[in-house]
């Protein structure tokens, strides 16, 4: 009986750990999306700056 409870506790512990890991992964993915969006905006800005600074022939 005690062994079963310990085993069940261990499984619950693993579930909790995996939930924490999943939350962390989701958080990192959101962060990555934000960074990618920021990067895209910077690239557009740089491109726009380059295009507008080139003297037209």
N, CA, C and O of each residue as an XYZ file, in Angstrom:
228
protein
N       0.830     -1.210      0.000
C       0.000      0.000      0.000
C       0.864      1.259      0.000
O       0.642      2.183     -0.783
N       1.846      1.276      0.887
C       2.757      2.424      0.961
C       3.510      2.570     -0.356
O       3.670      3.671     -0.883
N       3.965      1.439     -0.871
C       4.696      1.456     -2.145
C       3.822      2.051     -3.249
O       4.298      2.844     -4.062
N       2.538      1.666     -3.276
C       1.601      2.170     -4.284
C       1.448      3.689     -4.161
O       1.427      4.405     -5.162
N       1.343      4.167     -2.913
C       1.203      5.610     -2.691
C       2.460      6.348     -3.147
O       2.374      7.404     -3.773
N       3.614      5.794     -2.832
C       4.881      6.401     -3.246
C       4.945      6.443     -4.761
O       5.327      7.453     -5.352
N       4.564      5.330     -5.385
C       4.576      5.232     -6.843
C       3.629      6.271     -7.453
O       3.978      6.960     -8.412
N       2.424      6.370     -6.878
C       1.433      7.316     -7.366
C       1.955      8.745     -7.190
O       1.784      9.587     -8.072
N       2.579      9.005     -6.068
C       3.164     10.319     -5.804
C       4.243     10.646     -6.822
O       4.347     11.781     -7.287
N       5.040      9.651     -7.165
C       6.113      9.827     -8.143
C       5.530     10.190     -9.507
O       6.030     11.079    -10.195
N       4.453      9.479     -9.887
C       3.806      9.761    -11.170
C       3.226     11.176    -11.162
O       3.382     11.918    -12.132
N       2.562     11.546    -10.074
C       2.007     12.900     -9.956
C       3.120     13.929    -10.066
O       2.952     14.978    -10.688
N       4.263     13.618     -9.454
C       5.425     14.487     -9.510
C       5.880     14.660    -10.956
O       6.184     15.774    -11.384
N       5.926     13.573    -11.703
C       6.328     13.618    -13.112
C       5.339     14.452    -13.922
O       5.737     15.238    -14.781
N       4.040     14.273    -13.639
C       3.013     15.033    -14.358
C       3.199     16.522    -14.075
O       3.167     17.344    -14.991
N       3.392     16.861    -12.806
C       3.596     18.262    -12.421
C       4.821     18.822    -13.127
O       4.786     19.928    -13.667
N       5.908     18.048    -13.119
C       7.147     18.477    -13.769
C       6.926     18.705    -15.255
O       7.392     19.703    -15.804
N       6.217     17.789    -15.914
C       5.998     17.933    -17.356
C       5.098     19.132    -17.645
O       5.264     19.801    -18.666
N       4.140     19.410    -16.747
C       3.290     20.592    -16.918
C       4.131     21.860    -16.828
O       3.968     22.784    -17.625
N       5.026     21.892    -15.855
C       5.914     23.047    -15.692
C       6.776     23.218    -16.934
O       6.956     24.331    -17.427
N       7.313     22.095    -17.440
C       8.151     22.135    -18.646
C       7.338     22.626    -19.842
O       7.822     23.440    -20.629
N       6.106     22.136    -19.980
C       5.252     22.564    -21.090
C       4.969     24.066    -21.011
O       5.002     24.767    -22.023
N       4.692     24.548    -19.805
C       4.441     25.977    -19.622
C       5.675     26.779    -20.024
O       5.576     27.813    -20.685
N       6.836     26.279    -19.612
C       8.097     26.947    -19.928
C       8.314     26.972    -21.439
O       8.718     27.993    -21.996
N       8.046     25.847    -22.098
C       8.189     25.766    -23.562
C       7.246     26.748    -24.238
O       7.642     27.456    -25.163
N       5.993     26.795    -23.777
C       5.027     27.742    -24.340
C       5.508     29.169    -24.177
O       5.399     29.987    -25.090
N       6.050     29.457    -22.984
C       6.558     30.802    -22.706
C       7.701     31.142    -23.664
O       7.757     32.241    -24.215
N       8.604     30.189    -23.852
C       9.740     30.411    -24.751
C       9.277     30.586    -26.197
O       9.822     31.408    -26.934
N       8.265     29.807    -26.599
C       7.737     29.931    -27.963
C       7.113     31.308    -28.171
O       7.284     31.918    -29.227
N       6.386     31.798    -27.159
C       5.795     33.132    -27.250
C       6.899     34.177    -27.373
O       6.803     35.108    -28.173
N       7.950     34.010    -26.568
C       9.087     34.931    -26.587
C       9.727     34.920    -27.973
O      10.056     35.971    -28.523
N       9.900     33.719    -28.533
C      10.502     33.564    -29.852
C       9.652     34.277    -30.912
O      10.185     34.945    -31.798
N       8.329     34.127    -30.810
C       7.430     34.787    -31.760
C       7.586     36.306    -31.665
O       7.625     36.997    -32.683
N       7.675     36.818    -30.433
C       7.851     38.255    -30.228
C       9.163     38.726    -30.859
O       9.213     39.750    -31.541
N      10.223     37.952    -30.613
C      11.528     38.319    -31.158
C      11.522     38.279    -32.686
O      12.109     39.145    -33.334
N      10.861     37.276    -33.257
C      10.784     37.169    -34.710
C      10.008     38.351    -35.295
O      10.389     38.900    -36.329
N       8.929     38.733    -34.632
C       8.136     39.870    -35.093
C       8.966     41.152    -35.014
O       8.924     41.993    -35.912
N       9.719     41.283    -33.920
C      10.586     42.449    -33.738
C      11.648     42.476    -34.836
O      11.924     43.523    -35.421
N      12.236     41.315    -35.107
C      13.255     41.177    -36.132
C      12.702     41.576    -37.498
O      13.356     42.285    -38.263
N      11.481     41.109    -37.793
C      10.843     41.462    -39.063
C      10.674     42.974    -39.183
O      10.944     43.551    -40.237
N      10.232     43.606    -38.111
C      10.045     45.063    -38.131
C      11.375     45.774    -38.370
O      11.446     46.747    -39.119
N      12.432     45.269    -37.717
C      13.754     45.875    -37.903
C      14.230     45.710    -39.339
O      14.773     46.641    -39.933
N      14.021     44.515    -39.894
C      14.442     44.271    -41.278
C      13.704     45.200    -42.235
O      14.303     45.747    -43.161
N      12.417     45.376    -42.014
C      11.627     46.273    -42.868
C      12.156     47.698    -42.739
O      12.289     48.415    -43.731
N      12.455     48.098    -41.504
C      12.955     49.452    -41.275
C      14.296     49.658    -41.977
O      14.510     50.682    -42.626
N      15.199     48.681    -41.845
C      16.517     48.775    -42.491
C      16.348     48.825    -44.009
O      16.977     49.644    -44.680
N      15.504     47.958    -44.543
C      15.257     47.920    -45.982
C      14.700     49.267    -46.459
O      15.144     49.813    -47.469
N      13.737     49.783    -45.728
C      13.114     51.051    -46.079
C      14.150     52.181    -46.055
O      14.179     53.039    -46.937
N      14.997     52.155    -45.021
C      16.056     53.169    -44.899
C      17.017     53.075    -46.079
O      17.405     54.088    -46.660
N      17.396     51.846    -46.425
C      18.307     51.654    -47.563
C      17.672     52.149    -48.858
O      18.317     52.839    -49.648
N      16.418     51.796    -49.071
C      15.719     52.174    -50.301
C      15.592     53.693    -50.401
O      15.789     54.269    -51.471
N      15.264     54.336    -49.286
C      15.059     55.788    -49.328
C      16.372     56.565    -49.360
O      16.397     57.725    -49.769
N      17.479     55.921    -48.923
C      18.749     56.654    -48.907
C      19.523     56.516    -50.212
O      20.478     57.257    -50.447
N      19.117     55.566    -51.071
C      19.787     55.401    -52.360
C      19.317     56.526    -53.291
O      18.120     56.672    -53.541
N      20.251     57.302    -53.790
C      19.843     58.386    -54.689
C      19.268     57.817    -55.989
O      19.857     56.921    -56.595
N      18.145     58.327    -56.401
C      17.524     57.816    -57.628
C      18.276     58.349    -58.845
O      18.602     59.535    -58.911
N      18.543     57.486    -59.785
C      19.333     57.859    -60.980
C      18.531     58.745    -61.920
O      19.035     59.150    -62.967
